[in-house]
Amino acid sequence: MDYESVPPIVVNNPRDGGVTVFLTLEALNFLEPWYLTDEEFDAYDVEGRAVELRLNQRGDTVAFAIEAEPAHASELRAVLQQALKDTPPVYPGIEALSLSDLVAVAAERLDVVPWQHNGVLVRAFRRIRKGGKESQN
């Protein structure tokens, strides 16, 4: 059964060690169609649910959570912690961060799609990180 996935979507390609954060579901269209069939990757939504990426009838990449509950939150946490440890400079206190804070830090420090950090996306993500409250920064 397919469930609604909650962005951002984190894609981990263990073969090349790449972790990419897709801030919106629409940003997933930056993935080439061949990537969905030729590459081995793991994908998660921001809450830690495993996500399946596939093409719809129009050729757009869509994400479906394949579980109702976030059963892969600890796996996502480990992926993000390792990716952040491997990305200098080292982020202090990484082990103590909540999952949503880890995703927020990853969105600031790892590969992010869309690549442009316009004010709207940054403010929206800061709201997620602050639990829905607008950041004054």
N, C-alpha and C positions, 0 to 999 in steps of 0.2 A: 504494500500500500504506500502511496506517496503522500507526504505531508508538506506543508508550506515551510520553506527554509527562510531563515531570518538573516539578512545581510548584516555585516560584511561576510563574504564567503572566503575561506582560507583554503588555498590549494597547495598541497605539499607534493613535490615530485622527488621521492626519495632517491631515485637514480642519479639525479644531478644535484641534489641537495637544495633545490630552489623552493622557497616558500613565497607565495604571492597572495596579497590581500586584495580582493575585489570589493570595493566599497559599496557597490550597488549591484543588483541582479543584472541590470543592463550592461554593466562593465564586463560581465562574463563574455560578451560578444567580441571582446578583444582576443579571445582564444580562437585559434584557427580550428576549423572543423576536424582536420586530421588529428589534432591533439587529443580529442575526445576518444578516438579509437586506437591511435598508435602509441600513446604514452601511458605509462603506469603512474597513477597519482592517487592521492587521497584528498578528499574535499570535506570540509566541515562548515557548518554555519556558526555564527557568533556564539550560540548557546552550547555548542559541542555535539550537535547531531551530525551523523555521517550524512553526506550529501552525494547524490548521483547527478552528474552533469550529462546532459544529452541535447541533441538538436530537436527542435520542434519542426512542424511541417513547413514553416517559412524559412528554416535554416538558422534560426536564432538559438543560441545556447541558453538552456534553461536549467535551473537547479531545483531538485526535489529532495527534501529530507527523506531518508528511507527508514526513519524511526520517529516515533512520537515523542519519546523522552531523550534527553541528551546523554546517551550511553557512551559517547566517545569524548566527553569533556576532558578526562584525564589524558587521553591520547593527544588531543589538540593542545592541551597545556604543555605536554612534553615536547611536541613539535615546535611550538612557539618559543619555549624557553631555550631549546637547543639552537634554533635559528638566531635568536637574539644574543646568545652567548658567542656565536660564531661571527657576529657582526660588530666590529669595533666601532666606537669604544664600548667597553663592557657597560651594560646598564646595571646600576647598583640595586640590590634588593629585589631582583627578578623573581626569586622563589616565593616571595611574600605577596606578589600581586594577584588580584582576583583574575578570573578568566577574562572578563570584559576589559579590565585594565591591560592585560597582556595583549589582547587583540588591538587595543588602542595604541599601545606602544609599538606593536608590529606594524600598524598602519603608518606610523611616523618614521620607522627605521628600516623596514624591509621593502621589497618591490611591491608597489601599489598600483592598481588600475582603478580609475583613470589616473594617469601619471600627473596631470595638473592638479595642484592642491588649491583650488579656488576657495574663496572665503566661505561659500555656502557649505561645501563638503567638510571643511575643517570645523566649522561651527556645529554642523550636524553630528560629527563624530565626537566632538567634545561633549555635546549633550548626552550622547550614549554613555560616554565615560563617566559623566557626573550624575548618572541615573536620571536623565531627563531634564536636568536643570541647565539653563544657558550659562556657559562659562563667561567670565568677565575678561579673560585673557585674549 
